Amino acid sequence: MTKDIESELRDQLEQQRQWAAMSPEQKKKHLLQRQKEMLDKFLERNAISRKQYDEGVCALLRAAS
């Protein structure tokens, strides 16, 4: 294996370990943060409208509570 592949595999393994160590609430928060980051990127690249972004963020906030 090349060093890049080995490094990637190590990173993935570490992420899996971190995920396994999280509580359900921490996992939920992490997933919601990732979804928000995705919405931010979509808006930044004009892949969605501001209205769609706002609706998505509101849905995430409802899911968080």
Secondary structure, DSSP 8 states (H G I E B T S, - for coil): --HHHHHHHHHHHHHHHHHHHS-HHHHHHHHHHHHHHHHHHHHHTTSS-HHHHHHHHHHHHHHH-
